[in-house]
């Protein structure tokens, strides 16, 4: 029977998400990932090259899933409603808290001045989003709440930070806002959407 390479890679990536989110690229264990995936750990090396490369593949896949789940423009090509986009990013992080942990580990375990794995492709993805914000400003209705005060890249960065930081540093959210994000996510989401609306205007 032929070996299902695609399925094996997916099983390894799925198992690696939680392991890397919990322990980072240094503390993660290949044997735990393989055991969780139900795959011989020797399969990791020909498929990914090693633990660091597996971590990079996990981060890239998780970012691709975010991009696919939360597009900035609709299927009809209409401009972004930036406040609602921020709300959808918030929803995604609420449902997938591991993504921000992976990004934090990536930052902690690397050289801040050195490119990360897949940086060129990832930067191009963000450049497309900045361009979408810029295009929205040229639409007759003002781009569904995309204001002209902040440069598009600064505005997008602020949206990413507002939608995600409370998940990245929940202890600060608890101390400053007086409760955990999970206690009243609808209220936290509404606050993020309102903040982005104010920024965009």
C-alpha positions as CSV (number, residue, x, y, z in Angstrom):
1,X,0.0,0.0,0.0
2,X,1.4,3.4,-1.0
3,X,2.3,5.8,1.8
4,X,0.0,8.8,2.1
5,X,2.6,11.6,2.3
6,X,0.1,14.5,2.3
7,X,-1.9,12.9,5.2
8,X,1.3,12.2,7.2
9,X,2.5,15.8,6.8
10,X,-0.9,17.1,7.9
11,X,-1.0,14.8,10.9
12,X,2.5,16.0,11.9
13,X,1.7,19.7,11.4
14,X,-1.6,19.3,13.4
15,X,0.3,17.7,16.3
16,X,3.1,20.2,16.1
17,X,0.8,23.2,16.5
18,X,0.0,22.5,20.2
19,X,3.4,21.3,21.1
20,X,5.1,24.4,19.7
21,X,2.5,26.7,21.1
22,X,3.1,25.3,24.6
23,X,6.8,24.8,24.5
24,X,8.3,26.9,21.7
25,X,10.8,25.7,19.1
26,X,13.5,25.0,21.8
27,X,11.3,23.2,24.3
28,X,9.2,21.2,21.9
29,X,9.9,17.5,21.6
30,X,9.9,15.7,18.3
31,X,9.0,12.4,20.0
32,X,5.9,14.0,21.6
33,X,4.9,15.4,18.2
34,X,5.3,12.1,16.5
35,X,3.4,10.2,19.2
36,X,0.6,12.7,19.1
37,X,0.4,12.3,15.3
38,X,0.7,8.6,15.5
39,X,3.6,8.7,13.1
40,X,7.2,7.5,13.3
41,X,9.4,10.4,14.3
42,X,11.8,9.5,11.5
43,X,9.3,10.8,9.1
44,X,9.7,14.4,10.3
45,X,13.3,14.6,8.9
46,X,12.7,13.8,5.2
47,X,9.4,15.8,5.2
48,X,10.6,18.9,7.1
49,X,14.3,18.7,7.7
50,X,14.2,19.0,11.4
51,X,12.5,20.7,14.4
52,X,13.3,24.3,13.3
53,X,12.0,23.7,9.8
54,X,8.9,22.0,11.2
55,X,8.3,25.0,13.5
56,X,8.6,27.4,10.5
57,X,6.2,25.2,8.5
58,X,3.7,25.3,11.4
59,X,3.8,29.1,11.7
60,X,3.4,29.6,7.9
61,X,0.5,27.1,7.7
62,X,-1.3,28.8,10.7
63,X,-0.9,32.2,9.1
64,X,-2.2,30.9,5.8
65,X,-5.3,29.6,7.6
66,X,-5.9,33.0,9.2
67,X,-5.6,34.6,5.8
68,X,-8.1,32.2,4.3
69,X,-10.5,32.4,7.2
70,X,-10.5,36.2,7.5
71,X,-10.1,37.8,4.1
72,X,-9.8,41.6,3.9
73,X,-11.9,41.9,0.8
74,X,-15.1,40.1,0.0
75,X,-15.6,37.6,-2.9
76,X,-17.2,40.5,-4.8
77,X,-14.0,42.6,-4.5
78,X,-15.7,45.2,-2.4
79,X,-13.5,47.3,-0.1
80,X,-12.7,46.3,3.4
81,X,-14.9,47.3,6.3
82,X,-11.9,47.8,8.6
83,X,-13.8,47.8,11.9
84,X,-15.6,44.6,11.0
85,X,-12.4,43.1,9.7
86,X,-10.9,43.8,13.2
87,X,-13.8,42.0,14.8
88,X,-13.3,39.0,12.6
89,X,-9.6,38.9,13.4
90,X,-10.6,39.1,17.1
91,X,-13.0,36.2,16.6
92,X,-10.3,34.1,14.9
93,X,-7.8,34.7,17.8
94,X,-10.5,33.8,20.3
95,X,-11.1,30.5,18.6
96,X,-7.4,29.9,17.8
97,X,-5.3,31.2,20.7
98,X,-2.3,29.2,19.7
99,X,-1.4,31.4,16.7
100,X,-0.3,34.4,18.7
101,X,1.7,32.1,21.0
102,X,3.5,30.7,18.0
103,X,4.3,34.2,16.8
104,X,5.6,35.1,20.2
105,X,7.8,32.1,20.3
106,X,9.1,33.0,16.8
107,X,10.0,36.5,18.1
108,X,11.6,35.2,21.3
109,X,13.7,32.5,19.7
110,X,15.0,34.5,16.8
111,X,17.2,37.5,16.1
112,X,14.9,40.5,15.8
113,X,17.0,41.9,13.0
114,X,17.1,38.6,11.0
115,X,14.4,37.6,8.6
116,X,12.1,34.8,9.7
117,X,11.2,31.8,7.6
118,X,9.1,32.7,4.7
119,X,9.4,36.4,5.5
120,X,9.3,37.6,1.8
121,X,6.1,35.7,1.2
122,X,4.6,36.9,4.5
123,X,5.6,40.5,3.8
124,X,3.9,40.3,0.4
125,X,0.7,39.1,2.1
126,X,0.7,42.1,4.4
127,X,1.5,44.4,1.5
128,X,-1.6,43.2,-0.2
129,X,-3.6,44.1,2.9
130,X,-2.1,47.6,3.0
131,X,-2.9,48.0,-0.7
132,X,-6.5,47.0,0.1
133,X,-6.8,49.7,2.8
134,X,-5.3,52.2,0.4
135,X,-7.8,51.2,-2.4
136,X,-10.7,51.5,0.0
137,X,-9.9,55.1,0.6
138,X,-10.4,55.8,-3.1
139,X,-14.0,54.4,-3.2
140,X,-16.9,56.9,-3.3
141,X,-18.3,55.8,0.1
142,X,-14.9,56.4,1.8
143,X,-14.1,52.7,1.8
144,X,-16.5,51.4,4.4
145,X,-15.0,53.2,7.3
146,X,-11.4,53.5,6.2
147,X,-10.3,57.0,7.1
148,X,-7.5,59.1,5.6
149,X,-5.7,60.3,8.8
150,X,-3.3,57.5,9.3
151,X,-1.0,56.0,6.6
152,X,-2.5,52.7,5.4
153,X,0.3,50.6,6.8
154,X,0.1,52.2,10.2
155,X,-3.6,51.8,10.3
156,X,-3.4,48.1,9.4
157,X,-0.7,47.6,12.1
158,X,-2.9,49.2,14.7
159,X,-5.8,46.9,13.7
160,X,-3.6,43.8,14.0
161,X,-2.4,45.0,17.4
162,X,-5.9,45.9,18.8
163,X,-7.4,42.7,17.6
164,X,-4.7,40.4,19.0
165,X,-2.7,42.0,21.8
166,X,-5.2,41.1,24.5
167,X,-4.8,37.4,23.6
168,X,-1.0,37.8,23.4
169,X,-0.8,39.4,26.9
170,X,-4.0,38.3,28.7
171,X,-2.6,39.3,32.1
172,X,-2.4,42.9,31.0
173,X,-5.9,42.8,29.6
174,X,-7.1,41.4,33.0
175,X,-5.3,44.1,35.0
176,X,-6.1,47.0,32.8
177,X,-9.6,46.1,31.6
178,X,-10.7,44.3,34.8
179,X,-11.4,40.9,33.5
180,X,-10.2,38.1,31.3
181,X,-11.0,38.3,27.6
182,X,-13.0,35.0,27.8
183,X,-15.3,36.4,30.5
184,X,-17.2,38.6,28.1
185,X,-15.8,38.2,24.6
186,X,-18.7,39.9,22.9
187,X,-18.0,43.1,24.9
188,X,-14.3,42.9,24.1
189,X,-15.0,42.4,20.4
190,X,-17.4,45.4,20.4
191,X,-14.7,47.5,22.1
192,X,-12.1,46.5,19.4
193,X,-14.5,47.2,16.6
194,X,-15.4,50.6,18.1
195,X,-11.7,51.5,18.6
196,X,-10.9,50.7,15.0
197,X,-13.9,52.7,13.8
198,X,-12.6,55.7,15.7
199,X,-9.1,55.2,14.4
200,X,-10.4,54.8,10.8
201,X,-12.4,58.0,11.1
